[in-house]
Each structure stands twice: as structure tokens, then as C-alpha cells.
């Protein structure tokens, strides 16, 4: 495979491994074995394990933000609901991603992976605030709504669903749970359904 494609396959392998293995325990030997490669072949594409994790975080950021940036909906709240569903779809398809993100955020040092995870959360939060501001300006939510607090609640909704799915080791109920929770979230914004 060309180098770019091989790096993408390595990133996919790490995410697949993280779905069933503690990300902190994943070694370059495991990644190579999972792919049927030698470690030497792996290191032809990445200088070290940190470079692999950097590529995983970069792929996660680009892929998730691209997915939520393409959501459609008639109103800002419709787009916010679509964003929730798109995020859940992403997690269901890539179960290793939340384990990697939560693992990076739990690190005590200020690693580049942790910084990338924070950057992803900030970019995501900005998108939520923008939609909530549009909804407020259009009169779809109460004019006194604290959009920063509402964005925090939205992120907490997503993260809570992901944590519960991880704890139960069952991602199949996430869509149904989100469908029940979004109307409650929307009602909390001060406007009728």
C-alpha cells in the first residue's frame, strides 16, 4: 500500500484494538501483530508509539468533526439533534475511539494526545454553542438561555451515553437512549417541543 494508505490502516488497527484492549496497554508489537506486520514495518510509517497515537487522535478529530459538520436539519435544533445522532453513529462504528479519548484525558501529564483530545472537545463545544446561538436568535429556545451551560449539558449528554455504553459493554441501546433524552434536553432550553 502507499504510505498514506498504510498509515490509515495502522490507525484503523489501533482503534479496533482499543475496542477490546485498554489503550494504555496496546503495544507497537500488538499493533503490528494485529495487522500481520513486523514492528519494523510499522516503524517505517511512524517514528514511535507517540507518533501512532498522534495520528489516531488526528484521525479522530478530523473524522468526528467532519461528520458533525455535515449534519442537516431545517432548524438549528434539528441540526443539534442530528449532531447527537451522528456522534452516536460514529461511536457505534468506532468503539475504540471513546476508550482512547477517555484514556488520554485521564493522563496526569500534559501529553500531545491529551492536548489533542482537549482541542477536539473545544472545537465540538464551539459548534454546539454556534447552533444554540442560532436557535436563540431564531426564537427557538428561551432568550435567557445560557448557551455555554447548554453546550456543557449537551456534551455531558453525549459523554454520559458513551460512558454507560462502555460500562455495559453494549453500544446497541445508544440510539434509543438518545432519542428519549434529546426531547428532555430540548425542553430544558425553555421552549415547547
Buried (B, 14 or more C-beta within 10 A) or exposed (E): EEEEEBBBBBBBBBBBBBBEBEBEEBEBEBBBBBBEBEBEEBBEBBEEBEBBBBBBBEBBBEBBBEBBEEBEEEEBBBBBBBBBBBBBEBBEEBBBBBBBBBBBEEEEEEBEBBEBBEEBBEBBBEBBBBBBBBBBEEEBBBEEBEBEEBBBBBBEBBBEBBEBBBEEEEBEEBBEBBEEBBEEBBEEBBBEE
